[in-house]
Amino acid sequence: MPNTFERPIWLQRQEALIASLSAQPILVVVRPDPADLNGADGPGSLLDHLCCLETVGLRHVEIGWGPDGQWRGFVQRVRQKCPALQLGAASVLNAEALADLEACGLPFAMSPCFDPALIERARQRGILLVPGVFSPSEIQQASAMDCGLVKLFPAATVGVDYLQRLRAPLGPLPKVIAAGGLAVADLDAWLEAGHAAVALGRRVIDVQGPDPALLRWLQTTPS
């Protein structure tokens, strides 16, 4: 008989991601362009820049999902070149994206919005889907669904003190990743305000490479 007390895979993955983010509370979100999807891997390519970030100790990367048929291949190339990176998907909004995640074996994904039905479909596949939340109601509903980790998006719109203002009326909150409109210079303030992690977009990587400020932060922050 199956062990009815076995914890769901998605829940195990949620706990593992929370633990990993407590060690290094940053995620870098990248969105491959057509050249990246077609296999570009030389100097100046996104793959080359991710290898640089892996070398200086970055742990968590979200790869923006796209329905172009080449996304899976890009994920596999990143895995082969940068095996120390913990990869997840960004911008997951539908079942097609979940199928790609399952095919790639990615353990987690982020959505920009709160979609209970999509969360349940992800859990049925063993995938941790971290929902995007914005309002107190969405945070409360996500918590009721046992979402121990949520993404505040867009975080810059509500400001660094928003989370603190919610604690009194809502009580205990899930762990919160701040995402949307934030830069390397925002990292320390948002982490000190109680956010579990900060997600930075591709503007921290340009054709010249990763933002030097990000490299310094990774090199000087214990993990």
N, C-alpha and C positions, 0 to 999 in steps of 0.2 A: 504493500500500500504506500502511496506517496506520503511524504512528510508534510502534514497540513500546517506545521508550524514553521516551515522554511520561509524565510523572508524573501519577498519578491526581488528579482534581479534589479529592477529599476530602483528600488529602495536601497539596495546595497551600493549601487552606483552613485546614488545621491549622497550617501554617507561618505563614500570614498572621495567624491569631488569636494565636498565640504572640508574634509580633512586635508586634501591637497591644497586647497585655496587658503587654509589657515597657515600653511607653510610658506606659500608664495601667493599673495592676494592680488594677482593681476592676470588678465587674459588679453591677448592681442587678437583682434578680429581682422581677418584679411578677406579680400574679395578678388579672386583670380580673374584676370582679363583674358581675352581670346588667345593672346600669345602664351600665357601661362597654361591655359587649358590645352593648348596644342603641343605642349612639351618643352617650352623654353626653360632652360636650366643654367644658362651661362651667367657671367657677371652682370649684375643689374636686374636679373629676373627675380620674381617673387620667391621662387624656390631657393635661390642663392641667399636672399635676405633672411629667410626663415632659418637656413643653416647657420647664419651668423648669429641670430638670436638664440638658437639652441646652444651654440658654443659659449655664450656668455651666461647661460643658465636659465633662460626662459622655459617654463614648464607647460603653460596652457595656451593653446591656439584654437580659435574658432574659424572655420573656413565657411564663408558665405555660400549657401547652397544655390544652385541654379539649375533649371530644367533643360540643360543643353546637351545632356548625354555624355559629356566629357568630365563631369565633376568627379565621378568615381575614380577615373584614371589619375586625376590630379592628386586626390587624397592618397592614392597608393604611392605615387612618386614622393610625396612629402614623407610618408611613413618610411620609405626605403632610405631616403637621404637624411632624415632627421628622426631617428628612432626614439630619441629621448623625449620628444614632444608628446604631450597628451592632447590628442586632437578631438574636437567636437565640431558640430555644425552650427552655423548662424542662419538667421532668417528662415526658419522652418515654419511653414504655414499650411502644409497639406500632406496627404497620405503618400503622394509621390516622393516627397522628400524623405519621409520615414522609411520608405522602401529602399532608397539609396543608402540611408544610414545603416539599415540592417545589413544590406549587402556588403558594406564596407566594414562592418563590425565596430562602428563608432559608439562609444558608451554614453555620450550625452549630446544634447542639442539645446539651442536657445531659440525661443520664439519672441518676436517683438510684441506679441499680444497675448491675452488670456483667453484660451479656447479650451474649455473643459473636455469637449468631445475629442479633440486632438490629443490632449494629455492622456486620456484613457486609451486611445488607440496606440500611442507610443508605449504605454505601460504594458499593453498586451504583447508587444514585441520585445519587451525587456529593455526598452530605451528610456533613459532619463530625459524628459523634455522639461526644461526650466522655462516657466512662462514669463512673459513680459507683463509687468503690472504698472499701474500709474495712480489709480485712485485708491482711497482707503477700502472701498467695497471690493475691488479686485484683490487687494492684498488679503483681506479677510476671507474671501472665497477660496483663494489659493491655499491659504493655511488650512481651511476646512477640508481640502482635498489631500492633506498631508504633504503639500509642497514645502519641504524644509528649506528650499533654496529658491529664490525668485530673482528676477531681473527688473530693477527700477528703470523704466525707459519711457521717454528720454529724461535722464536724470538732471541734465543741466537746466531744464525748464523749471524744475521745482526747487532747485538749490540744495546746498550741502546740509542744511538744517531740517529738511523735510522729514527725514526718518525720525529724528528726535521728537519732532512735533507730533508724530503719530503714536509714539510709544504710550503716552498717557491715556488717550481714549481707547486704543486698540489692545493694550497689554502686550504680552510677549509676541514678537514678530518672527517670521522666518528669517533665515540668513538672506541678506540682500546684496546683490551685485549691482553696482551703479554703472549705467551704460548710457551713452548718447550725449555727444557734445563735450566730452571730457578729454583733457590732454595730460601729458606727463606731469606738468606743473600742478595738476589737481590731485595727484595720487595721494600724497600724504594727508591733505586736509580731509578728503573723503574717507580715507581709512580711519583717521583719528575720530571722525564723527560717528563711527560705529558700523560702517559698511563692511561686509565680509570680503569684498573684492571690488576692483574697478576694471571694467572692460574698455580698452582703447581701440579706436578704429584704425583704418589703414593710413590715416594721415600721419601716423607715427612711422610709416615706411614710405619713402619716395624712391625715385630712380637712383638717387645717390646712396640709398641704404637706410637702415633703421635710424631713427632720431637719436643723435648722440646723447641727449638727455635720458632717453630710455635705456641706452646701454650703460650709462653711469649709474642709473637707479638699480638696474639688475646686478651690477658688479659690486655695489656698496650695501645692498640690502640683504641681510641674512635670509636664507631659505632652507 
